[in-house]
Amino acid sequence: MAADIPLSLGRGMTVPELARRYRVGQHTVRTWIRSGLIAAVNTASPLARPRWVVTAESLAAFEARRRAETPAQHVPRRRRQTQLIDYYPD
């Protein structure tokens, strides 16, 4: 994916860092976390707003799931055979 922002081994990545890494909005990253696509840890105190941190392992799992695969061979579509009814046979 994006290799311009390094991921240190001891520290995870925050929502703004992930948004810059994937060139999406912060709201999109929070939606990925909320839906379970990326596993994140809330490092905020219990009564504060959530501060999500994504670990290197969960980020690697997310990127492995989102990796593009080679497309399958294109199979040409078959045309439907028309059923001709001869109402006036010779």
QUILINJO-V933383 format. One record per helix or strand. SS is the DSSP state (H for helix, E for strand). FROM is the first residue (numbers start at 1). LEN is the number of residues. If there is no record, write none. Layout:
ss->[SS SS]
from->[FROM FROM]
len->[LEN LEN]
//
This chain:
ss->[E H H E E H]
from->[13 15 26 41 52 56]
len->[2 8 10 2 3 11]
//
